[in-house]
């Protein structure tokens, strides 16, 4: 773990670790995989619905099965195409970057997505001010930038049941029973963050 203020993980005076990570949406497809997983679950529910209807209808001839398979295949293809289009449109609007600020302590880890108007350099500058390295105390500019988060996901470490490392994507999946969080961290600090989470997620049922 580094002590300089940049994309590296740093311990701040308030006892929290903070770092910035910028996901390249053209080379790191972890977000796309999550989108496709949601579409897959939706497709599974649709298949189950078709099966239930067929069971209650009581008509299981070959023509019906072929028709059902064809319909589901078309629906799956349409959902896949729409999902891919939606992902790449969103990525283009975001400038192909997904900037995230992470805050972590012994109790929780917070994933704060920043608007595409806030660049990585601005986040690092804000963290510098927050650390007191530039002015001796947090400044209005720094706290103002950090307050622009438009989406925040918080995982309470005591409630986390699954911790999965995806080193190739610089990603650690932090999953509670009903909430799923995604923690991105650079390669140099990956082991530190994973081990820290592993230590403080006291009710894990699965980790790798």
N, C-alpha and C positions, 0 to 999 in steps of 0.2 A: 504494500500500500504506500502511495506517495503522499508527501506533505505539501506539494505545490498545488496551486489552485488551477486546475484545467479539467480535462475529462476524467482525471484520476479521482479515486475515492479519497475523501478527506474528512477528518473528525473536526467538527466545529465547536466553538466555545459553549454552545447550548447542549453538548453531549450527543449530537446527532451527526451521522455520516451523510454527506451529500456528494452527488456527482452528476455530471451531464452526459447523456449519450445521444448520439444522432444516428438513427437507423436509416441506412440507404435502402429505400424501398425497391430499387432496381436490382440489388444484389443480395439483400437479405429478405427472404420470402416468408419469414415467420408470421407476419401479419396476414399475408395471403393464405397461408396454411390454416390459420384460425378461421378465416372467412369460409374457406372450403369445408372445414369441419362443421361449421354451423349449417351450411347448405346440405351437407351429408346427413346431419341429424334430422333436418327438415324433410329430406327425401325419405329417410327411414320411417318417419311418422306417417308420411303419405302412403308408403308401401303397406304399413300396418293397417291403415284405414281401408285400403283396397281389399286386403285380406279379410278383415272383419266383415266388410260388406258382402264379399263373396261367400263367406261362411254362412251368414244369415240368409243370403239368397238361395243357397243350396245348389247352385248350378256351377259345376266344376268341369265343364267340357273343354276340349282342346282349343276351340275357337275363342272361348272366353279368356283362357290363359294367355293365348297369343295376343289378343287385343289388349289385355292388361299390361303385358310386358312391353308392347309397342308404345302404349300411352305413357307408361312410367319412363321409358327410355327417352321419349321426346321431352317430357317434363324435366328430366335430369339434365339433358343437353341444354335446354333453354336456361335452367337455373345456373349451370356452369358458365355459360356464355355471359349471362347478366352479371354473375359474380365477378368474373374476370374484368369485364368492362367497368363495373363499379369500382373495383380495386385500382385499376390503372388511371381512371378519371380522378379518383381521390388523390392518388399519388402525384399526378401531374399538377393538380391544384395546390398540393402541399409542397411543390418544388422538388418532388422525389425524395424528400427528407421528412423524417418523423423525429422531432426534437423532444427529449424527455428529461425531466429533472427527477432524480430519485432522492428520497430522504429515508434514512434507516436508523433505528435505534433498537434497544433490547426488546421493545414491545411491538413494534410494527414497522412495515416498510410501505412507503407511499410512492406511487407512480403518478407523476403529474405531466400530462401532455401539454405542450406549449403551442400556442397558435403559430401558423407558418410565418407570421410577421416578426416573430422573435427568433433570431438566429443563435447558433451555438455560441458565437463570440459574445453576444449580449448576455447570455446566461452565465458564461464564465466570468464576465466582468461583474455581474450582479453578485455572484458567489464570492468574488474577491472583496467586494465592499462588505458583504455580510460577514466575512471572516475578520474584518477589521484591518486588512492588510493595506488598504488604500487610504482610509481616513481615520482609523482608530475606533470606529464604531459603525454599525449598519447605517447605510444612507437611504434617503427616500428613493433615489434612482434605482438602487439595487433591489430594495424590497418591492418597488413598483413593478419591475420586470418580473420578479418571481411570483407576483400576485396575479399575473395574467393567465395562469393556467386555466384551460377551458374544460379539462376532464381530469379527474383525480380518482385513482383507485387505491384503496388502503387495505392491506392485509394485516390482521392481528396475528402475530406469530404464534401465540398460544393456540390458535384455532386452525393453523395450517396442518393439513393431513398428507399432502403430497408435495415433494420437492424434487424437481426434475431438471438436471443440467443438460443444456444443448450447447455445448462448447463451440461448435462450428458456427453457430448463429449468435454467439455472445449472449446467450439467453438462459435465464433460470426461471422455470415455471413454478410459481408459488400458488398452490391451489388449496383453498378451504373447501368445505363440503359443497357450498353453493356459489362461491365466489372464486374467480380465477384471475390471478395477477401475472404480469410479465415483467421481469426485471432484466434489463440489459446492462451489461458492464463490459469494459474493455478487457482485453486478454490478460494484461498484467495484473489486474485486480480481481480476476474471475475467481480464483481459488479462495482469496480472502473473503469475498462476499458470500460465496457458497458455504464455506466453513462457518462463517458468522451466522448465517441463516440456519444451518444444520444444528448449531449449538443452541439457538434460541427458539427454534420450533420444537417445543417440548412434547407435542402430541402427534408426531409424525407416524403415519401408517406405512408410508412408502417413500423411499429416496433413492436417487441414483445419480 
